[in-house]
Amino acid sequence: MKTDTLQRIEKKLDLLLNSKKHRINDKKYITAREVEDLTGLNHRTVLNRSNLDQDHPRFIPSIQFGGSRRKYFERTVIERIFKLR
């Protein structure tokens, strides 16, 4: 009985981890939610830090395309800021 429960939990964990991996790809620009997937930092925190003054040490640079309200973050900048590579 215990073994069955553990196997079900392991299957569910594998499913969750695999689904999260598929959200992250090698695009040049990523959304705040994708930054959250990479760093573990809440996407709202990422968005709030992008609104800080550029001189602030926690500022995260963002880009908006074509007048859209959605912010994008350059993957290489995020990797450098959070020392992911």
Buried (B, 14 or more C-beta within 10 A) or exposed (E): EEEEEEEEEEEEEEEEEEEEEEEBEEEEBBBBBBBBBBBEBEBEBBBEBBEEEEEEEEBBEBEEEEEEEEBBBBBEBBEEBBEEE
